Amino acid sequence: MLDLLKKHFGYDAFRPLQQEIVEHCVSGKDALVLMPTGGGKSLCFQLPALKFDGLTIVISPLIALMKDQVDALRANGIAAAYLNSTLSPTESARVEALAKGGALKLLYLAPERLAVSGVRQFLQTLRISLFAIDEAHCISEWGHDFRPEYRNLDLLRTYFPGIPVIALTATANARVQVDIIQHLKLDRGRVFRSSFNRPNLTYRVVPKKKSFERLLREVRSRPDQAVIVYCFSRRGTEKVAKDLVANGVKAAAYHAGLPAHVRSRVQERFIHDQVSVIVATIAFGMGIDKPDVRLVVHMDLPKSVEGYYQETGRAGRDGLPSECLLMFSAGDRMKHEYFIRQMEDPEEQARVRAQLQEVMRYGELRSCRRTFLLGYFGEARTEPTCDACDVCVPRGEIEATEEAHVEFDRGLFEELRAQRRRLAESLHVPPYVIFGDKTLQEMARVYPQSTESLSHISGVGGRKLERYGPGFLEIIRAYAQANGLAERPSSESVVRRNKPTVRAVSGTIQETVRLFEKKFSLERIALMRKLSVGTVVQHLEQAIEKGKALDATHISTVPSERQERIEAAFRKAGNDMLAPARALLGDSFSYDEIRIARLLSRATSVATRDMS
């Protein structure tokens, strides 16, 4: 698998959970994969596809997403194709012939095509090894992007019994996860939950005052970098886009009210770096595989935390530092309330209003924004602060630093970008399909002088080395010679941020500790302080992190046998994060129970240390 990973994708190692998922998938078992945007979900089915003898069918919701992924796979030397409405009958027949002849490893389809009997009959003639369902949250009415055509996917078990299914999503709360498992009949499969933390993203919230002037400053501070701006209304997107253009910014509007060919053209120009800023409603985003978006701005209040996380997740998919900015005004809530009141179903009203309330909580936070987002998805952080949100670190102190080798050569980087742009235009593919920014930055840091050295750069696989290597090496050699530069040792590029300022335990944590030391139960403290039990536990854990010794014997609410199983899961996972432990333990263990068990374990460790 590692050989295939390097040969086709140019990577020397897997990301967290990827190898485990790939091996599970190759063994022919069902799976639900919960992994954040940019976490490497696609590789979890693309790599097994190379190992299978048969064909992998990928269900994908948007035409643009299919095309991007197929272009990227082909650039990596992998036989892939798609069948959708953009193809002529002749082109469709050619793709079908390739699939029947065993010449393809992956075939992308839209979910609505499974409802067509002719398509099902065609698929039944193929040797299919795996069905991969991308953006699987679309199957649930409780999800933030429900698509009725995804309900067709229950036909897979009827017409293709015995073929394993892997469903993948970046945003699914507990209710949505249950829907996915039930609808796709994945109850015998395994659920893989990766951490939802995106350490390369900085989260900021600012008052919504002079919002356009603020947006213009942010965009101008990132010349030629990709930016997505989300607005509440179609009219708002068009106004902001026109105002940006009037100020010399290459921008375009995107919303569902535009003709399909206009939307397609706008998206294509953005992907090909011909437009740097897209101003859009939430209709834009899912189909975007662009890894180098450096800023996502919400000019208005999002509808839900899931939606906000999904939309901000479009930033920094390549792992490089990127920012997420929300312009917050409590008055924006009334825009949503108007539409909520139009809903006829009282339960639907209550559900949407509850989602909106969580977004309001996020905007009004006085504690770490990253902790809130992770907690929303059931993942706790042990650190009292992060070093990449406006609450934990003032704006002036937020900095992204490169590795100790501390900066890449920007002059060479721009020359490599120009070469990438020329190649992309000649091949009619997005620039990032050639090489991503992260790969070019490593080239501009290492100055590789030979094919061998270039092959060690992350993101340079065998096919790309053969096709594109000579042209990039020529530029690097000429630049190095002209500037008297020598090749440097290669090492993996890692995003690091400055260490956050150490702060004392806050007053709210001290109050929780005071009540805990009076031997109140966790539930009683939560009731008295109007907090969740999970937040109370986090306060206590943060106090322990600061060296506070706590006697937790009065809350031994976790049976000893389950406590031992939870501690064993932490040891097996190699860390004490909640999500990996729960993935090992299964759904019979709640996040709160695991959290409390971890608190008991930490309190005992501190007490034992102090006694010794």
DARATA-V155835 format. One record per residue. N is the residue number from 1. RES is the residue in one small letter. PHI is phi in radians with two decimals (* if undefined). Layout:
n->N res->RES phi->PHI
n->N res->RES phi->PHI
//
This chain:
n->1 res->m phi->*
n->2 res->l phi->-1.14
n->3 res->d phi->-1.12
n->4 res->l phi->-1.12
n->5 res->l phi->-1.05
n->6 res->k phi->-1.28
n->7 res->k phi->-1.08
n->8 res->h phi->-1.69
n->9 res->f phi->-2.00
n->10 res->g phi->1.40
n->11 res->y phi->-1.86
n->12 res->d phi->-1.61
n->13 res->a phi->-2.60
n->14 res->f phi->-1.41
n->15 res->r phi->-1.45
n->16 res->p phi->-0.91
n->17 res->l phi->1.34
n->18 res->q phi->-1.03
n->19 res->q phi->-1.10
n->20 res->e phi->-1.10
n->21 res->i phi->-1.17
n->22 res->v phi->-1.04
n->23 res->e phi->-1.13
n->24 res->h phi->-1.10
n->25 res->c phi->-1.14
n->26 res->v phi->-1.11
n->27 res->s phi->-1.32
n->28 res->g phi->1.49
n->29 res->k phi->-1.91
n->30 res->d phi->-1.26
n->31 res->a phi->-2.74
n->32 res->l phi->-2.02
n->33 res->v phi->-1.96
n->34 res->l phi->-1.90
n->35 res->m phi->-2.55
n->36 res->p phi->-1.14
n->37 res->t phi->-0.96
n->38 res->g phi->1.53
n->39 res->g phi->-1.49
n->40 res->g phi->1.69
n->41 res->k phi->-1.09
n->42 res->s phi->-1.02
n->43 res->l phi->-1.08
n->44 res->c phi->-1.15
n->45 res->f phi->-2.00
n->46 res->q phi->-1.23
n->47 res->l phi->-1.21
n->48 res->p phi->-1.02
n->49 res->a phi->-1.00
n->50 res->l phi->-1.26
n->51 res->k phi->-1.50
n->52 res->f phi->-1.22
n->53 res->d phi->-1.30
n->54 res->g phi->-1.62
n->55 res->l phi->-1.75
n->56 res->t phi->-1.79
n->57 res->i phi->-1.70
n->58 res->v phi->-1.91
n->59 res->i phi->-1.61
n->60 res->s phi->-2.29
n->61 res->p phi->-1.38
n->62 res->l phi->-2.23
n->63 res->i phi->-1.04
n->64 res->a phi->-1.09
n->65 res->l phi->-1.14
n->66 res->m phi->-1.04
n->67 res->k phi->-1.09
n->68 res->d phi->-1.05
n->69 res->q phi->-1.19
n->70 res->v phi->-1.16
n->71 res->d phi->-1.01
n->72 res->a phi->-1.16
n->73 res->l phi->-1.12
n->74 res->r phi->-1.09
n->75 res->a phi->-1.09
n->76 res->n phi->-1.60
n->77 res->g phi->1.39
n->78 res->i phi->-1.96
n->79 res->a phi->-1.33
n->80 res->a phi->-2.46
n->81 res->a phi->-2.73
n->82 res->y phi->-2.38
n->83 res->l phi->-2.13
n->84 res->n phi->-2.66
n->85 res->s phi->-1.23
n->86 res->t phi->-1.38
n->87 res->l phi->-1.53
n->88 res->s phi->-1.32
n->89 res->p phi->-0.95
n->90 res->t phi->-1.14
n->91 res->e phi->-1.14
n->92 res->s phi->-1.08
n->93 res->a phi->-1.09
n->94 res->r phi->-1.15
n->95 res->v phi->-1.12
n->96 res->e phi->-1.08
n->97 res->a phi->-1.14
n->98 res->l phi->-1.09
n->99 res->a phi->-1.14
n->100 res->k phi->-1.14
n->101 res->g phi->-1.43
n->102 res->g phi->1.34
n->103 res->a phi->-1.53
n->104 res->l phi->-1.95
n->105 res->k phi->-1.79
n->106 res->l phi->-2.36
n->107 res->l phi->-2.28
n->108 res->y phi->-1.67
n->109 res->l phi->-2.35
n->110 res->a phi->-1.45
n->111 res->p phi->-1.08
n->112 res->e phi->-1.16
n->113 res->r phi->-1.22
n->114 res->l phi->-1.20
n->115 res->a phi->-1.38
n->116 res->v phi->-1.53
n->117 res->s phi->-1.05
n->118 res->g phi->-1.08
n->119 res->v phi->-1.19
n->120 res->r phi->-1.07
n->121 res->q phi->-1.10
n->122 res->f phi->-1.10
n->123 res->l phi->-1.10
n->124 res->q phi->-1.22
n->125 res->t phi->-1.52
n->126 res->l phi->-1.69
n->127 res->r phi->-1.64
n->128 res->i phi->-1.69
n->129 res->s phi->-1.76
n->130 res->l phi->-2.79
n->131 res->f phi->-1.87
n->132 res->a phi->-1.98
n->133 res->i phi->-1.83
n->134 res->d phi->-1.46
n->135 res->e phi->0.89
n->136 res->a phi->-1.13
n->137 res->h phi->-1.11
n->138 res->c phi->-1.13
n->139 res->i phi->-1.39
n->140 res->s phi->-1.84
n->141 res->e phi->-1.15
n->142 res->w phi->-1.54
n->143 res->g phi->-1.40
n->144 res->h phi->-1.45
n->145 res->d phi->-2.50
n->146 res->f phi->-1.07
n->147 res->r phi->-2.26
n->148 res->p phi->-0.97
n->149 res->e phi->-1.13
n->150 res->y phi->-1.19
n->151 res->r phi->-1.15
n->152 res->n phi->-1.10
n->153 res->l phi->-1.24
n->154 res->d phi->-1.18
n->155 res->l phi->-1.21
n->156 res->l phi->-1.04
n->157 res->r phi->-1.21
n->158 res->t phi->-1.31
n->159 res->y phi->-1.65
n->160 res->f phi->-2.32
n->161 res->p phi->-1.13
n->162 res->g phi->1.58
n->163 res->i phi->-1.52
n->164 res->p phi->-1.14
n->165 res->v phi->-2.20
n->166 res->i phi->-2.07
n->167 res->a phi->-1.87
n->168 res->l phi->-2.32
n->169 res->t phi->-2.72
n->170 res->a phi->-1.72
n->171 res->t phi->-2.45
n->172 res->a phi->-2.70
n->173 res->n phi->-1.32
n->174 res->a phi->-1.03
n->175 res->r phi->-1.12
n->176 res->v phi->-1.17
n->177 res->q phi->-1.03
n->178 res->v phi->-1.08
n->179 res->d phi->-1.04
n->180 res->i phi->-1.07
n->181 res->i phi->-1.09
n->182 res->q phi->-1.19
n->183 res->h phi->-1.22
n->184 res->l phi->-1.63
n->185 res->k phi->0.98
n->186 res->l phi->-1.74
n->187 res->d phi->-1.11
n->188 res->r phi->-1.68
n->189 res->g phi->-1.55
n->190 res->r phi->-1.97
n->191 res->v phi->-1.75
n->192 res->f phi->-1.91
n->193 res->r phi->-2.07
n->194 res->s phi->-1.56
n->195 res->s phi->-1.08
n->196 res->f phi->-1.52
n->197 res->n phi->-1.25
n->198 res->r phi->-1.98
n->199 res->p phi->-1.12
n->200 res->n phi->-1.49
n->201 res->l phi->-1.71
n->202 res->t phi->-1.81
n->203 res->y phi->-1.87
n->204 res->r phi->-2.32
n->205 res->v phi->-2.23
n->206 res->v phi->-2.25
n->207 res->p phi->-1.06
n->208 res->k phi->-1.46
n->209 res->k phi->-2.21
n->210 res->k phi->0.83
n->211 res->s phi->-1.13
n->212 res->f phi->-1.19
n->213 res->e phi->-1.05
n->214 res->r phi->-1.14
n->215 res->l phi->-1.04
n->216 res->l phi->-1.07
n->217 res->r phi->-1.10
n->218 res->e phi->-1.11
n->219 res->v phi->-1.19
n->220 res->r phi->-1.16
n->221 res->s phi->-1.35
n->222 res->r phi->-2.24
n->223 res->p phi->-1.04
n->224 res->d phi->1.14
n->225 res->q phi->-1.70
n->226 res->a phi->-1.32
n->227 res->v phi->-2.38
n->228 res->i phi->-2.03
n->229 res->v phi->-2.05
n->230 res->y phi->-1.76
n->231 res->c phi->-2.13
n->232 res->f phi->-1.26
n->233 res->s phi->-2.10
n->234 res->r phi->-1.08
n->235 res->r phi->-1.05
n->236 res->g phi->-1.10
n->237 res->t phi->-1.09
n->238 res->e phi->-1.18
n->239 res->k phi->-1.16
n->240 res->v phi->-1.10
n->241 res->a phi->-1.08
n->242 res->k phi->-1.11
n->243 res->d phi->-1.16
n->244 res->l phi->-1.14
n->245 res->v phi->-1.05
n->246 res->a phi->-1.08
n->247 res->n phi->-1.75
n->248 res->g phi->1.48
n->249 res->v phi->-1.71
n->250 res->k phi->-1.36
n->251 res->a phi->-2.32
n->252 res->a phi->-2.63
n->253 res->a phi->-1.63
n->254 res->y phi->-2.55
n->255 res->h phi->-2.75
n->256 res->a phi->-1.18
n->257 res->g phi->-1.39
n->258 res->l phi->-1.41
n->259 res->p phi->-1.01
n->260 res->a phi->-0.98
n->261 res->h phi->-1.21
n->262 res->v phi->-1.24
n->263 res->r phi->-1.03
n->264 res->s phi->-1.08
n->265 res->r phi->-1.16
n->266 res->v phi->-1.07
n->267 res->q phi->-1.08
n->268 res->e phi->-1.12
n->269 res->r phi->-1.14
n->270 res->f phi->-1.17
n->271 res->i phi->-1.09
n->272 res->h phi->-1.59
n->273 res->d phi->1.11
n->274 res->q phi->-1.56
n->275 res->v phi->-2.23
n->276 res->s phi->-1.63
n->277 res->v phi->-2.19
n->278 res->i phi->-1.90
n->279 res->v phi->-1.90
n->280 res->a phi->-2.51
n->281 res->t phi->-1.50
n->282 res->i phi->-1.19
n->283 res->a phi->-1.11
n->284 res->f phi->-1.84
n->285 res->g phi->2.50
n->286 res->m phi->-1.06
n->287 res->g phi->-1.47
n->288 res->i phi->-1.68
n->289 res->d phi->-1.85
n->290 res->k phi->-1.24
n->291 res->p phi->-1.49
n->292 res->d phi->-1.90
n->293 res->v phi->-1.29
n->294 res->r phi->-1.73
n->295 res->l phi->-2.62
n->296 res->v phi->-2.12
n->297 res->v phi->-2.03
n->298 res->h phi->-1.84
n->299 res->m phi->-1.32
n->300 res->d phi->-2.31
n->301 res->l phi->-1.19
n->302 res->p phi->-1.17
n->303 res->k phi->-1.40
n->304 res->s phi->-2.70
n->305 res->v phi->-1.18
n->306 res->e phi->-1.02
n->307 res->g phi->-1.09
n->308 res->y phi->-1.11
n->309 res->y phi->-1.12
n->310 res->q phi->-1.11
n->311 res->e phi->-1.25
n->312 res->t phi->-1.16
n->313 res->g phi->-1.15
n->314 res->r phi->-1.25
n->315 res->a phi->-1.48
n->316 res->g phi->1.03
n->317 res->r phi->-1.15
n->318 res->d phi->-1.51
n->319 res->g phi->1.53
n->320 res->l phi->-1.47
n->321 res->p phi->-0.98
n->322 res->s phi->-2.58
n->323 res->e phi->-2.20
n->324 res->c phi->-2.24
n->325 res->l phi->-2.11
n->326 res->l phi->-1.96
n->327 res->m phi->-1.61
n->328 res->f phi->-1.80
n->329 res->s phi->-2.50
n->330 res->a phi->-1.04
n->331 res->g phi->-1.14
n->332 res->d phi->-1.09
n->333 res->r phi->-1.04
n->334 res->m phi->-1.15
n->335 res->k phi->-1.07
n->336 res->h phi->-1.24
n->337 res->e phi->-1.04
n->338 res->y phi->-1.02
n->339 res->f phi->-1.31
n->340 res->i phi->-1.10
n->341 res->r phi->-1.19
n->342 res->q phi->-1.37
n->343 res->m phi->-1.27
n->344 res->e phi->-1.46
n->345 res->d phi->-1.51
n->346 res->p phi->-1.03
n->347 res->e phi->-1.16
n->348 res->e phi->-1.12
n->349 res->q phi->-1.00
n->350 res->a phi->-1.12
n->351 res->r phi->-1.12
n->352 res->v phi->-1.18
n->353 res->r phi->-1.16
n->354 res->a phi->-1.14
n->355 res->q phi->-1.09
n->356 res->l phi->-1.14
n->357 res->q phi->-1.08
n->358 res->e phi->-1.14
n->359 res->v phi->-1.15
n->360 res->m phi->-1.05
n->361 res->r phi->-1.03
n->362 res->y phi->-1.07
n->363 res->g phi->-1.14
n->364 res->e phi->-1.72
n->365 res->l phi->-1.01
n->366 res->r phi->-2.06
n->367 res->s phi->-2.21
n->368 res->c phi->-0.92
n->369 res->r phi->-1.24
n->370 res->r phi->-1.13
n->371 res->t phi->-1.07
n->372 res->f phi->-1.09
n->373 res->l phi->-1.08
n->374 res->l phi->-1.17
n->375 res->g phi->-1.09
n->376 res->y phi->-1.09
n->377 res->f phi->-1.69
n->378 res->g phi->1.44
n->379 res->e phi->-2.06
n->380 res->a phi->-1.69
n->381 res->r phi->-1.89
n->382 res->t phi->-1.55
n->383 res->e phi->-1.29
n->384 res->p phi->-1.20
n->385 res->t phi->-2.43
n->386 res->c phi->-1.91
n->387 res->d phi->-1.91
n->388 res->a phi->-2.63
n->389 res->c phi->-2.55
n->390 res->d phi->-1.22
n->391 res->v phi->-1.32
n->392 res->c phi->-1.37
n->393 res->v phi->-2.33
n->394 res->p phi->-0.99
n->395 res->r phi->-0.89
n->396 res->g phi->-1.15
n->397 res->e phi->-1.72
n->398 res->i phi->-1.31
n->399 res->e phi->-2.42
n->400 res->a phi->-1.84
n->401 res->t phi->-1.97
n->402 res->e phi->-1.42
n->403 res->e phi->-1.13
n->404 res->a phi->-1.05
n->405 res->h phi->-1.22
n->406 res->v phi->*
n->407 res->e phi->*
n->408 res->f phi->-1.28
n->409 res->d phi->-1.35
n->410 res->r phi->-1.20
n->411 res->g phi->-1.11
n->412 res->l phi->-1.17
n->413 res->f phi->-0.98
n->414 res->e phi->-1.15
n->415 res->e phi->-1.17
n->416 res->l phi->-1.19
n->417 res->r phi->-1.08
n->418 res->a phi->-1.12
n->419 res->q phi->-1.11
n->420 res->r phi->-1.07
n->421 res->r phi->-1.13
n->422 res->r phi->-1.09
n->423 res->l phi->-1.09
n->424 res->a phi->-1.08
n->425 res->e phi->-1.15
n->426 res->s phi->-1.24
n->427 res->l phi->-1.71
n->428 res->h phi->1.04
n->429 res->v phi->-2.29
n->430 res->p phi->-1.10
n->431 res->p phi->-0.96
n->432 res->y phi->-1.19
n->433 res->v phi->-1.20
n->434 res->i phi->-1.22
n->435 res->f phi->-2.61
n->436 res->g phi->-1.42
n->437 res->d phi->-1.00
n->438 res->k phi->-1.07
n->439 res->t phi->-1.18
n->440 res->l phi->-1.13
n->441 res->q phi->-1.14
n->442 res->e phi->-1.19
n->443 res->m phi->-1.05
n->444 res->a phi->-1.35
n->445 res->r phi->-1.80
n->446 res->v phi->-1.66
n->447 res->y phi->0.97
n->448 res->p phi->-1.08
n->449 res->q phi->-1.89
n->450 res->s phi->-2.42
n->451 res->t phi->-1.04
n->452 res->e phi->-1.07
n->453 res->s phi->-1.14
n->454 res->l phi->-1.12
n->455 res->s phi->-1.16
n->456 res->h phi->-1.53
n->457 res->i phi->-1.29
n->458 res->s phi->-1.05
n->459 res->g phi->1.73
n->460 res->v phi->-1.77
n->461 res->g phi->-1.53
n->462 res->g phi->-1.05
n->463 res->r phi->-1.15
n->464 res->k phi->-1.21
n->465 res->l phi->-1.07
n->466 res->e phi->-1.21
n->467 res->r phi->-1.39
n->468 res->y phi->-1.92
n->469 res->g phi->-0.94
n->470 res->p phi->-0.98
n->471 res->g phi->-1.14
n->472 res->f phi->-1.24
n->473 res->l phi->-1.10
n->474 res->e phi->-1.06
n->475 res->i phi->-1.18
n->476 res->i phi->-1.11
n->477 res->r phi->-1.09
n->478 res->a phi->-1.09
n->479 res->y phi->-1.15
n->480 res->a phi->-1.12
n->481 res->q phi->-1.16
n->482 res->a phi->-1.16
n->483 res->n phi->-1.95
n->484 res->g phi->1.10
n->485 res->l phi->-1.87
n->486 res->a phi->-1.91
n->487 res->e phi->-1.14
n->488 res->r phi->-1.85
n->489 res->p phi->-1.09
n->490 res->s phi->-1.54
n->491 res->s phi->-2.60
n->492 res->e phi->-1.12
n->493 res->s phi->-1.28
n->494 res->v phi->-2.18
n->495 res->v phi->-1.41
n->496 res->r phi->-2.19
n->497 res->r phi->-2.10
n->498 res->n phi->-1.02
n->499 res->k phi->-1.12
n->500 res->p phi->-1.18
n->501 res->t phi->-1.11
n->502 res->v phi->-1.32
n->503 res->r phi->-2.18
n->504 res->a phi->-1.23
n->505 res->v phi->-1.07
n->506 res->s phi->-1.25
n->507 res->g phi->-1.08
n->508 res->t phi->-1.17
n->509 res->i phi->-1.22
n->510 res->q phi->-1.05
n->511 res->e phi->-1.17
n->512 res->t phi->-1.07
n->513 res->v phi->-1.08
n->514 res->r phi->-1.02
n->515 res->l phi->-1.19
n->516 res->f phi->-1.12
n->517 res->e phi->-1.21
n->518 res->k phi->-1.46
n->519 res->k phi->1.25
n->520 res->f phi->-1.28
n->521 res->s phi->-1.27
n->522 res->l phi->-1.05
n->523 res->e phi->-1.11
n->524 res->r phi->-1.15
n->525 res->i phi->-1.09
n->526 res->a phi->-1.03
n->527 res->l phi->-1.16
n->528 res->m phi->-1.14
n->529 res->r phi->-1.70
n->530 res->k phi->1.02
n->531 res->l phi->-2.17
n->532 res->s phi->-1.41
n->533 res->v phi->-1.04
n->534 res->g phi->-1.03
n->535 res->t phi->-1.17
n->536 res->v phi->-1.03
n->537 res->v phi->-1.07
n->538 res->q phi->-1.06
n->539 res->h phi->-1.02
n->540 res->l phi->-1.16
n->541 res->e phi->-1.12
n->542 res->q phi->-1.15
n->543 res->a phi->-1.14
n->544 res->i phi->-1.09
n->545 res->e phi->-1.02
n->546 res->k phi->-1.45
n->547 res->g phi->1.73
n->548 res->k phi->-1.30
n->549 res->a phi->-1.52
n->550 res->l phi->-2.17
n->551 res->d phi->-1.57
n->552 res->a phi->-1.87
n->553 res->t phi->-1.14
n->554 res->h phi->-1.39
n->555 res->i phi->-2.05
n->556 res->s phi->-1.24
n->557 res->t phi->-1.56
n->558 res->v phi->-1.69
n->559 res->p phi->-0.93
n->560 res->s phi->-1.00
n->561 res->e phi->-1.13
n->562 res->r phi->-1.27
n->563 res->q phi->-1.03
n->564 res->e phi->-1.13
n->565 res->r phi->-1.16
n->566 res->i phi->-1.17
n->567 res->e phi->-1.10
n->568 res->a phi->-1.14
n->569 res->a phi->-1.15
n->570 res->f phi->-1.08
n->571 res->r phi->-1.13
n->572 res->k phi->-1.16
n->573 res->a phi->-1.24
n->574 res->g phi->1.44
n->575 res->n phi->-2.75
n->576 res->d phi->-1.97
n->577 res->m phi->-1.36
n->578 res->l phi->-1.24
n->579 res->a phi->-1.05
n->580 res->p phi->-1.09
n->581 res->a phi->-1.13
n->582 res->r phi->-1.17
n->583 res->a phi->-1.07
n->584 res->l phi->-1.37
n->585 res->l phi->-1.43
n->586 res->g phi->1.70
n->587 res->d phi->-1.29
n->588 res->s phi->-1.30
n->589 res->f phi->-1.87
n->590 res->s phi->-1.45
n->591 res->y phi->-1.08
n->592 res->d phi->-1.11
n->593 res->e phi->-1.12
n->594 res->i phi->-1.13
n->595 res->r phi->-1.07
n->596 res->i phi->-1.15
n->597 res->a phi->-1.07
n->598 res->r phi->-1.14
n->599 res->l phi->-1.06
n->600 res->l phi->-1.04
n->601 res->s phi->-1.11
n->602 res->r phi->-1.20
n->603 res->a phi->-1.08
n->604 res->t phi->-1.12
n->605 res->s phi->-1.08
n->606 res->v phi->-1.15
n->607 res->a phi->-1.10
n->608 res->t phi->-1.11
n->609 res->r phi->-1.09
n->610 res->d phi->-1.16
n->611 res->m phi->-1.16
n->612 res->s phi->-1.32
//
